[in-house]
Amino acid sequence: MGVNGTISRLRFGWMNIRERLSRDATHTSHTPWLFIKTIARGITAVLALISLSFFAAAIPLWNRDLEHIHGPNKGDWQDGVPIGPLAVAFLYNAFTSIYAMRTAKRVPYMLELTIDFLIWATLVPALVFATWGGVFNVWQTATTTMDPNSSGMVVMCDMSTNFWSRECFPDLYPMGLIEIAGIGFGVPVWIFHVFLFVHGIVERCTRAQRTKSRASEMIKNLEADGNNVGGGRPGMYPGSYFYT
């Protein structure tokens, strides 16, 4: 009974939130877009948190075993670059989702458009750097050679042969899988923000066009009402009439 009651309360709360978010600002019609975008932002916040967690986990593993030969920064900077925009994506989407569910309103349009643009624009180079510098790029299959002592096949590990293979550098492969996971969860974050940015522009243009159409229709109605005053005779308006 307790479980059923909890499920019923959750279902009622979900339906209530959906109903509130599906009403427009004037409460005269229904539109699903605020509800859909709130759900999309909630999903994006979760994906961003998972992605930045993977990148953060890869950095100490990378710094423990590797370093950059060229450049002033010898550490794992390529896995640290995506953490900034992913952290902003997590905080912003979590905030806007909670704000929409509590107030049934969206954040200001320009703020929404600016943050969405900054996130997807910075994620492009960040994910490119993470992909370019990922250790999975140097994975290699080990080649075997004949061991003269045992007459068997062995894997020789040196700087010129099999150095990046699983047999010679086993820690490299869990590290690469973590980087792949970070990139894999980061790409949907970028896709969601591109969608939200483009939809925000389209929605704004649609609303502006709709407002313009309503204003034009209102002007036509006022002109029609003005022409109908006085039996349709232009310039004749109702007033006081005196009979002699």
Steps between C-alpha positions, in 0.01 A plus 500: 500500500788732584674428169179554303439826684851622423461408133165680488647814656793496259267452206274783618798729552634415154164571335469826693845617387425399143170690504661814644790496255269440204313828548620812328566829675140620455353169625264503203650220294726201531844450352722203582830673432580632847436153640707333227789744538495461879529122463778547242689729735465254786642221283779731381595584859535130584705430186728798569561384857588147385728629224697739720534227764667272246736775382586587860574133572728471196726792595681346802545170315652683203730716714623195691638320195537756220609854423508725196839531334421832330335809643517676836233280659618145555176385662173366360363834382302351211273309741468806723375735228148347472442514877433877493215508244360173635487643852320810370261276306422295811442801727298699246275215388441383856407854604269566205326163545431566868399860426252392232344229719457737795377808313362357171701772324805505280812701569542826303538436130833679452656323798384163370628570149835634620578212736393234248722659236801528732469138610475339157757738348761419768422129504602468133873574551496336844376166369727527195805545725388212723459275197828611342699449821330183620731211581272267305656645186826317572349161581666227299480125457805320628723319254675183606850379423673167534681448830827322424524364853160336524420464129166669570331826403543791740406868512805724511445825689729788411469857369492388138285188528168445676555787745133610479352151494281360777764243587773761551299798631184357663408821687459682169182317409276573803618861470396510134162344574434769761586770244271339242218494756553870576487586130204268443292674767627845400386479137127470592541805725623694196215366285237598758636854530512546123135388486398729787685795345349452153153437640525814713570710190221334301257540791588868534450564128171310504371702795605826336321404179192397696498828691537694176211308343278565802584871494424519128171318551408732786567806284283359223219433747523855636489643148201283418320612817574863414354461152186340641422793730213714372357243264821465303519871401860620550539800726160459664520419872225462757417812693210699647216572265260791547168511319323827430 
